[in-house]
Amino acid sequence: MDSDVFLNEKKDNPKWYFIILIAFVFFDLVKPQDFIPGLGMFSFPMLLTLALSFIFVIEKKSYLRQDKGYILFILFWVLVSASILYATNTRATYGASMLLFWIGLSFVFPLAAILNNQEKLEKFIFFWLIANVMLALVVIRNGGTGPGGYMRDENDVCLALIMALPYAYFGLFMDNITKKQKALITLAAIIILTAILVTQSRGGLLGLVAVIGMFTLMSKRPVKNGLLILLCTAIIGGTIISMLPPDYISDMAGITNTEDSTADERLWSWSIGWVMYLENPFFGTGAANYPWTNHFYYEMSPMWEPGRRFMGGRAAHSVYFTVLPELGTLGTILFFAVIKVIYNRCRDVRKSLSSHLDVTEFKKFYLLFSAYLCSLIGFLIAGAFISVLYYPFIWYLLGMTLVSHRIYKNNILLKIQNS
């Protein structure tokens, strides 16, 4: 272990670092500037982004070269940026590159400089859950759509909420929480679940089922707890669905019907993406270029027939059929390497702490990494139907996993080894 890293864990930083981080999370997730009149004129998101970037610049950055998770993020961004050299729509590629650039500078990297101890990490997770509950309330108020930006589309905001639900669920199993706290956490879970259903996202529903399935599999008593989870979900879901429009039920009923027009269009776009990948297997067509280049390949798809509408200007409707045609084999390897890092960190922490759950401090990390793992599964399943490769979802999860693992390694793991 690097001694400088360990010493940095013990060194405190200014309180305003943490305040800026929480403010950024609030403005990025809830986006009050998009629906509160006059708030947008102050450019708070931009100011907070610049402030967090400044924190990253002035603080130590040794962790960037010590953790392959950060290196993979940088390499992925470099590939996205380099694809400007051969992309058809260079403006779209530049936009994707800059989006990842600011995701890194405003969250992934400064997170490690700000959350330098367990207390701050726990406070951050608490505020992260609160912000997602507020986001859920906005979604319910809007009738299923998000507040704005990358959260406006109902499918995108549904994915964000699916990835947030595990924090509420596993929060219920923490030690030393009062009945009032447990009731509030339960209410948070119900609000998030309600918002997920209100979005009427079919891909989101599959992601929700996967996350609930993970809750069951990770339980000590999977059969008993699985039945309990299903019962609670059925009661809550049934109550919510009874208040939704009738066409929502029929829409969900056709989720597995390949003859359905939406499903057929999705398969059509995926088949084109696969052809694009086969024609550009190494580096792809360029980041964010599927919508602007798929018309060159649609006649090569096995689903093509004369008179069929091509997908010009339309996204691939899948994170996988975005990365494959746009960034080729190299980009796909980097993407799944990021997924593997998140999964491995969650697996390793859960395994090392599984026999130490009688210690409250250790159990908190076990539950936190359980939530991270469920969030990852939710992303992988729901993301199969949503084009969110360059959105913050997976990259935020990466940053949170890396900083949490760093604190675990420098504190919890040392205590286990010395005990």
LOMIMI-685571 format. One record per residue: residue in one letter; x, y, z negated of N, C-alpha, C in turn. Coordinates in steps of 0.001 Angstrom, whole numbers, plus 500000, padded with zeros to 6 digits. Atoms other than C-alpha are relative to their C-alpha. Example, Ala and Ser with C-alpha at 12.3 -4.5 7.8 and 13.67 -1.06 7.14 Angstrom:
LOMIMI-685571
A500890498810500000512300495500492200500900501200500000/S499180498810500060513670498940492860499230501090499270/
***
This chain:
LOMIMI-685571
M500838498797500000500000500000500000500869501249500000/D499252498758499918501264503458500850499793500820498726/S500107499272501269502055505383497643499359501358500171/D500599498679499770501066508701499191498485499900500074/V501446500197499907497631507322499961499415499823498614/F500516500255501347497218506075496401499990501269499169/L499948498751500755498309509387494929498911500957500466/N501047499119499476495904511207497220498632499617499453/E501258500433500601493105509088495731499809500648498638/K500085499449501340493950510524492323499915501525500001/K499984498549499918494323514096493485498625500515500402/D501308499455499680491121516102493442500145501083501061/N499985498927499009490196518577496155498916501001499639/P500976498966500340488134521779496080498550499515500108/K501399500428500025484437521319495249499252500421501261/W500715499532498822483435523326498293500162499051501180/Y499869501027498968484729520474500490498733499134500030/F501140500908500105481961518214499239498697500721500330/I501217499222499727479316520943499401499820500197501508/I500065499812498552480158521621503055499613498695500687/L500325501303499420479996517905503837498515499691499854/I501424500280500227476541517530502275499128500922500842/A500758499056499177475313520662504040500013499569501468/F499900500481498622476574519258507342499049498829500236/V500887501159499882474720515973506762498547500452500082/F501371499492500013471522517887505993499630500639501336/F500307499308498748471711520076509086500104499067501203/D499843500913498871472825517215511334498867498994500076/L501056501007499995470182514686510273498603500610500028/V501343499424500128467189516795509274499756501094501033/K500056498929498998467947519688511658498910501037499707/P501028498995500321465848522349509869500057501202500931/Q499858498872499081467207524904512338499130499853501236/D500824500237498823465021523294515008498513500217499759/F501436499804500253461696523800513243499694501070498956/I500218498877500907462194526589510676500318501294500748/P499788498777499208461744529955512447501113500873499432/G498939499082500386464802532182512366501261499348499488/L498825500655500566467172529608510884501053499701501059/G499073500337498927468696528722514224500937501129500383/M499174498871499588470086532234514739501304500091499211/F498798499922500822472685531672512005501074498977500389/S499032500981499489474412528757513809500680499210498881/F499427500750501114474892526796510581500690498708500449/P499308501235499585475686523477512353501390500261500557/M498702499698499419478511525074514328500991500442498921/L499129499515501066479916526852511255500452498862499095/L499655501136500860479797523673509171500945499039500723/T499099500839499210481421521695511981501409500561500004/L498682499352500002484257524205512175500650499917498625/A499463500075501360484655524191508386500550498606499706/L499528501364500215484935520392508271501227499700500855/S498822500168499148487379520467511181501216500666499360/F498914499289500681489469522996509236500530499165498832/I499591500864501114489491520673506207500861498852500515/F499220501094499419490724517847508405501405500477500382/V498714499489499528493495520006509842500966500267498848/I499106499588501081494859521251506505500327498868499023/E499744501098500927494665517934504601500920498950500623/K499131501068499522496984514924504849499228499078500943/K500641500844498988496313512679507803500732498669500182/S499245501246499899498503509672507057499090498801500226/Y500927501118499855495414507427506964499658499708501456/L500337500201498594494937507907510706500867498909500626/R499112501010499430497963505764511514500048498719499171/Q499947501165500881497519503375508592498769499097500148/D501240500772499880493997502200509430499649499854501477/K500266500222498578493308500592512801498604500453500412/G501333499513499670489684501695512550500044501391500607/Y499841498648499451490709505322513106500731499961501341/I499251500118498745493158504282515812499079499566501133/L500947500464498978490386502447517678499066501124500432/F500858498862499655488146505510517491500735500948500937/I499205499091499161490935507659518948500209499410501390/L499781500645498702491675505133521702498727500008500839/F501278499968499274487988504949522620499747501394500550/W500186498618499544487816508742522808500963500329501150/V499023499756498926490996508825524933499520499383501305/L500507500641498782489461506350527384498830500782500586/V501131499202499539486234508360527566500488501272500686/S499465498755499441488218511546528188500743499754501306/A499224500309498793490518509906530744499102499661501180/S500899500375498903487514508708532737499519501212500789/I500297498786499226487013512338533814500754499970501330/L499149500033498813489776511612536333499356499254501166/Y500590500765498912487628509160538293498468499992499985/A501459499964500085484033509886537262499401500808501154/T500718499257498962481516511059539859499469501315499440/N500524498809500666479802513479537482500934500353498849/T498992499676501011482742514975535602499418500840498851/R500623499185501046480498517375533690499371499117498931/A500609500923500951478590514490532088501070499298499172/T498904500661500710481845512750531198500651500951498999/Y499436498998500908483244515924529693499098500190498785/G500941499853501103480084516269527605500109498852499010/A499848501162500878480478512724526241501304500066499231/S498691499869500650484144513358525497499958501023498874/M500069498961501029483412516561523595499104499584498838/L500877500476501067480582514923521654500775499093499048/L499186500874500833482929512189520412501092500780499275/F498951499167500600485626514796519752499486500679498731/W500557499292501157483374516768517398499476499029498956/I500387501025500979482008513584515786501205499628499148/G498776500322500733485572512761514857500447501124499087/L499485498867500777486580516246513695499065500458498892/S500956499500500989483387516988511768499527498943499013/F500512501027500913482720513630510128500988498858499780/V499207501217500162484828510528510771501332500269499298/F498682499718500566488205512102509945499949500776498681/P500012499259501276487420514735507266499345499240498858/L500641500791501047485291512181505394501043499371499082/A498945500639500786488489510452504277500730501000499108/A499325498976500799489937513739503001499121500507498868/I500939499448500985486805514740501085499590498960498970/L500436501053500917485620511453499590501221499202499542/N498741500610500432488828510618497756499904499270498670/N500159500816501201487354508835494741498597499388499991/Q501249500749500032484511506515493818498807500870499624/E501101499140500434482408509186492103499445500805501166/K500453499212498860482284511356495209499325499130501056/L500611500914499038481520508368497398498570499668499582/E501349500335500490478531507423495228499052501185500153/K500831498805499831477239510998495263499651500199501473/F500242499830498566477625511120499036498922499035500485/I500993500992499580475629507906499539498618500401499504/F501280499531500534472896509329497300499424501104500881/F500470498903499147472664512515499381499709499522501420/W500250500567498671472874510477502586498599499392500055/L501335500591500068469767508556501517498933501082499921/I500962498899500122467969511764500509499780500681501352/A500112499351498689468728513341503899499186499138500962/N500756500889499116467343510279505688498529499924499607/V501397499934500437464184510383503564499353501271500535/M500521498738499463463744514022504582499802499890501511/L500153500237498562464322513006508204498734499182500263/A501190500832499845461635510340507806498722500818499833/L501169499140500206459188512940506482499738500888501213/V500139499191498785459865515114509526499401499153501118/V500508500903498963459222512119511806498510499725499795/I501417500245500307455920511369510055499169501233500336/R500713498751499695454894515014510333499876500218501501/N500008499795498547455814515054514051499229498910500746/G500741501071499343453837511891514733500879498994500713/G499127501029499431456876509787515630501262500507500650/T498789499450499386459438512111517204500880500651498937/G499057499417500936462542513489515539500005501514500039/P499986498543500094463421517078514682500601500699501206/G499370499349498858465581517773517734501355499403500288/G498678500488499645468930517204519410499978498525500345/Y499931501426499704470016513590519631498988499192499185/M501024500658500809467276512789517087498585500248500529/R501339499630499545464370514102519171499209498785500499/D500701501147499419463498510900521059499604499019498903/E500507500905501037461401508452519045500848498745499845/N499153501184500093463695505521519892501302500293499266/D498737499620500635466834507351518799499827500237498502/V500212499713501420465412508607515516499588498734499264/C500370501278500610463962505155514853501257499214499642/L498749500693500275467457503684515104500691500587498776/A499382499356501162468767506240512617499337499554498703/L500745500388501205466044505301510133500187498516499681/I499740501425500216466585501562510620501348499822499314/M498674500094500601470252502070509753500034500600498599/A500059499392501336469232504089506666499243499144498998/L500840500808500889466706501607505263500799499122499033/P499253500854500934469355499247503781500525500725498759/Y499489499274501168470665501997501465498937500052498906/A501087499996500983467264502200499799499773498605499450/Y500276501368500434466748498442499699501032499513498982/F498968500512500906470081497567498110500163500880498761/G499987499148501179469788500534495768499121499468498888/L500918500570500990466998498626494036500676498958499113/F499329501072500742469485495997492837501154500501499144/M498935499460500837471895498345491081499691499775498525/D500175500154501443472456497811487379499754501358499350/N500163498805500847471464500309484718499187501115500649/I500889498964499473468796502130486731498665499904499259/T501250499952500758465624503217484973498821499615500902/K501213500314499239462094502290486018499616501162500909/K500312498818499187461619505853487242500888500055501229/Q499070499990498868464734505647489421499643498910500999/K500378501095499104463638502284490809498732500350500775/A501234499581499324460209503729491605500298501006501103/L499634498990498996461803506664493453500708499355501188/I499305500695498915464073504349495448498995499199500829/T501058500733499294461057502189496312499196500935500886/L500735499000499218459196505294497458500811500430501215/A499130499632498884462182506256499613499951498934501086/A500049501098499036462129502825501259498663499988500751/I501330499979499378458369503078501909499890501143501007/I500052498846499092458742506549503474500785499710501277/I499173500317498831461545505363505762499327498937500858/L500699501057499269459629502212506709498788500553500744/T501150499376499362456536504269507445500409500773501244/A499520499204498860458482506622509702500443499110501148/I499566500938498959460007503666511564498802499513500810/L501190500490499313456540502310512378499289501109500764/V500664498872499338455199505759513266500679500351501323/T499309499697498735457865506130515978499459499171501161/Q500545500887498966456145503273517855501074499521500982/S498897500470499168459553502171519169500025498480500012/R500010501457499904459427498602520446501387499416499715/G498649500444500312463210498201520379500307500197498529/G499813499741501418463156499743516936499360498932499136/L500672501056500757460700497100515762500872498756499919/L499099501147500016463142494367516766501170500241499057/G498926499656500930465891496186514885499546499884498560/L500562500090501356463643496403511834499871498549499574/V500132501426500303462894492674512004501371499396499675/A498646500512500239466646491960512203500516500429498635/V499541499495501297467384494158509177499277499283498859/I500763500718501032464594492561507137500471498545499911/G499448501347500000465940489167508193501321499935499252/M498726499940500722469358490200506886499771500131498501/F500332499891501425467800491223503576499738498608499416/T500358501334500465466456487694503292501218499088499933/L498838500879499935469639485883504349501045500323498935/M498987499588500963471811487894501970499508499902498567/S500570500133501335469550487200499032500529498746499313/K499588501182500761470565484791496268498952498903500090/R501096500955499843467155483125496622499266500341501290/P500534499565498705466455483496500347498553499623500255/V501380500425499735463202481504500413499021500836499177/K500898499253500881461566483152497409499999501487500349/N499915498568499703462843486654498166499551500305501422/G500447499806498625462180486194501875498488500107500082/L501464499955500027458528485454501203499502501294499363/L500385498761500671458343488437498840500174501199500927/I499742498906499054459914490764501427498960500004501109/L500995500092498931457578489493504135498622500443499518/L501294499617500550454562489942501857499908501515499849/C499992498537500187455524493520500934499963500720501340/T499972499379498674456301494349504566498643499882500683/A501312500210499382452986492854505702498965500947499417/I500974499108500650451022494872503140500218501446500432/I499681498613499623452845498146503849499769500203501494/G500135499877498550453019497525507586498561499946500453/G501406500103499635449395496460507810499232501267499702/T500659498745500371448275499584505988500353501112500972/I499540498939499090450373501809508235499434499783501401/I500452500297498641449434500041511480498508500264500168/S501445499763499919445737500315510643499674501468500258/M500211498565499793446161504097510822500588500484501334/L499388499621498734448033504051514158499010499847501148/P500896500097498845446405504455517602499892498559500496/P500209501366499511444929501244519099500978499593501100/D499108500354498900447207501445522145501388499612499508/Y498710500386500563450219501050519846500059498484499794/I500047501431500254449113497528518923500153499227501308/S499912500682498703448636496524522541501382500183500615/D498658499743499489451974498118523409500996499045499366/M499120500919500707453732496030520748499755498554500435/A500327501372499601451926492899521898500712499610501285/G499333500296498736453666493200525270501497500090499949/I498568499786500151457162493492523840500830498896500656/T499270501110499397458187490033525106499488499648501395/N500579500274498688456179490191528328500844500643501089/T499130499460498950458590490559531241499216500594501156/E500820499412498949455689491477533500499592501421499654/D500321498647500437455121494617531447500893500989500752/S499259499047499163456190497696533444501241500540499297/T498850499481500739458469499033530688501096498954499906/A499017501079500099460169495664530174500639499734501359/D499477500245498661460531495192533919500991501091500403/E499094498896499684462107498628534302501305499863499238/R498794500184500800464526497852531482500892498912500602/L499230501082499385465587494551533075500597500441501329/W499537499453498710465901496340536413501233500873499784/S498861499120500275468226498957534905501202499200499515/W498890500834500483470280496262533162500664499249501154/S499440500746498866470706494275536370500890500907500851/I499176499035499254472011497399538112501299500253499234/G498814499783500818474394498018535210500987498861500110/W499117501160499869475752494502535517500728500018501346/V499373499892498683476378494979539248501068501096499989/M499029498904500088478110498282538501501272499541499300/Y498835500520500727480371496498536025500827499078500892/L499285500936499139481242493737538509500771500727501103/E499335499220498953482144496366541088501112500886499451/N498985499148500642484223498380538606500405499358498663/P499829500810501207485413495741536112501027500507498992/F498922499634500922488480497389534597499709501266499209/F500194498722500666487691501036533826498587500558500129/G501362499533499842484062501405534885499876501196500919/T500265498867499113482492504328536714500231501346499324/G499797498743500739483234506904533996498935500187498929/A500917499793501124481655507848530685498800500851500401/A501259499279499766478016509018530850499655500098501480/N500230499929498554477953508265534597499027498958500535/Y501001500947499504475442505420534766498842500723500695/P501148499348499345472550507825535501500331500610501355/W499631499247498796474529509541538268500671499145501067/T499352500872499011476029506518540039499220498717500272/N500687501286499809473520503657539726499310499893501357/H500660500057498696471883504638543015500924499464501093/F499072500582499034475047503450544782499950498461499978/Y499899501446500213474494499899543495498646499281499936/Y501267500652500302470769499253543092499584498970501040/E500366500971498971470377497449546419500770498688499855/M499208501217500225473007494939545227499441499169498852/S500598500720501122470870493929542246499116498858500507/P500882501110499599469111490528542468498522500334499816/M501384499609500210465940492318541328499515501004501042/W500394498980499017465961494741544253499101499383501071/E500849500344498869463244494581546850499633501289500705/P500296498779499237462333497039549610498872500804499373/G501013499102500545460419500038548317500084500185498502/R499897499873501448461477499581544714500729501289499648/R499406498728500423462306502837542920501365499764499357/F498692500129500638465967503277542042500019500821498714/M499933499444501350467120504498538632500840501266499917/G499207498777499987468861507711539655499573500982498924/G500281499048501067469111510110536709499490499377498717/R500518500689501178467879507467534239501111499263499276/A499007500700500809469882505970531370499817498489500119/A500012501456499853470635502253531109499075499308499010/H500895500575501012468287501700528128500684498896499179/S499277500984500804470990499716526307501411500491499744/V498628499608500317474231500459524501500992499093500724/Y499101500953499352475737497327526068500108500237501499/F499964499727498572474724498135529630500299501468500287/T499387498690499822476082501612529034501510499853499999/V498544500131500124479566500618527912500589499143501121/L499458500877498957479994497825530485500212500726501327/P499783499350498707479393499813533703500786501303499916/E499364498684500072480709503149532432501468499942499587/L498624500065500504483919502081530642500675498670500283/G499399501241499547484500498618532058500436499073498869/T499520500999500959486282495755530326500795500654498874/L499176499348501016488742498023528520499136500709498959/G500880499293500923486019500196527000499155499047499177/T500807500989500713483918497156526083500808499325498901/I499110500603501009486882495572524279500189500952498830/L499820499015501064487483498777522324498735500157499167/F501266499849500708483802499107521450499766498835499043/F500232501163500853483522495565520131501103499831498953/A498953499984501028486837495987518320499569500877498831/V500554499135501048485177498847516410498939499244499201/I501032500804500664482203496592515648500648498961499097/K499307501037500772484597493881514455500631500581498743/V499399499354501176486395496302512121498938500215498923/I501074499757500968483113497304510475499547498677499377/Y500471501296500493481956493690510202501021499359499061/N498959500633500816485290492422508840500148500673498639/R499881499297501282485470495132506174498833499611499086/C501172500376500804481931494321505029500116498563499500/R499863501416500374482588490576505041501051499809498908/D498902500181500951485892490855503158499655500538498618/V500355499411501294484561493166500428498942499151499311/R501056500826500590481438491077499891500559498675499486/K499413501270500402483501487901499709500843500156498742/S499110499812501146486046489308497245499252500374498734/L500755499543501171483365490750494953498859499059499613/S501149500870500252480823487915495119500065499299498647/S499847500658501303482243486361491934500233500998498869/H499777498963501013482501489683490066498779500906499851/L501202499165500008478905490906490221499511500326498601/D500365499681501373478668490953486444500582501333499547/V499409498694500279480777494126486509499261501045500841/T500842499012499311478549497100487368500749500741501097/E499206499238499047481318499026489134500263499181501262/F499724500864498861482141496054491363498730499723500797/K501266500298499347478484495309492091499554501143500900/K500368498850499173477977498839493427500639499908501380/F499317500116498713480572498238496135499470498805500791/Y500582501163499332479137494818496902498692500385500685/L501280499572499441475716496371497448500189501014501124/L499747498986498970477134499300499440500429499348501306/F499537500656498774478953497037501891498948499046500555/S501151500765499500475852494856502100499106500909500834/A500800499021499250473973497983503210500669500342501327/Y499271499722498757476694498778505754499805498862501007/L500127501150499108476460495252507173498607499944500621/C501373499998499469472663495441507521499795501147500987/S500081498868499064472974498870509167500634499639501326/L499317500423498778475420497388511648499115499064500821/I500883500938499292473025494542512508498821500740500620/G501097499201499459470187497036512926500416500746501252/F499486499293498824472329499043515349500174499049501173/L499707500940498917473383495989517350498728499474500658/I501244500518499431469808494751517792499184501109500662/A500788498903499423467921498034518291500771500697501114/G499172499345498988470855499470520264499994499282501335/A500089500743498741470353496750522849498954500591500931/F501089499425499206467322498761524028500071501524500073/I499884498546500048468623502327523553501395500411500453/S498694499516499525471424504274525248500585500983498984/V499505499167501095473232505555522148501508499860499793/L498566500245500139476897504775522845500768501223499523/Y499251498784500328478069508387522558499324500820498896/Y500669499335501117475640509368519795500729499644498696/P499219500200501230476921509543516206499739498714499228/F500444501098500858475125506437514850501110499034499590/I498998501014500329477847503777515073501290500640499494/W498757499338500400480673506288514635499901500533498576/Y500208499613501400479185507662511421500162498779499096/L499881501218500793478888504097510140501460499568499896/L498568500316500027482517503494511088500723500858498972/G499332499097500937483678506568509162499664499679498553/M500422500309501365481654505641506076500585498672499530/T499420501295500361482886502046506152501486500123499702/L498560499861500175486529503061506505500355500713498699/V499667499266501221486522505602503683499593499198498763/S500434500830501123484578503241501399500982498856499762/H499033501089500124487016500408502116501318500518499434/R498765499400500519489937502728501407499911500190498491/I500204499805501438488511503617497981499943498651499290/Y500068501358500563487716499957497328501404499417499848/K498662500593500015491263498907498204500908500670498971/N499117499248500903492910501631496114499519500026498561/N500533499963501361490691501196493080499479498630499564/I500654501237500402488454498136492865500910498796500168/L499139501153499719490824495650494480501176499948499030/L498890499965500953493670496786492225499557499502498628/K500513500444501305491515496220489150499780498495499983/I500195501441499916490616492723490341501337499257499927/Q498685500641499960494243491862491023500729500092498652/N499336499808501284495370493210487640499252499356498833/S500792500582501086492615491482485661500420498554499705/
***
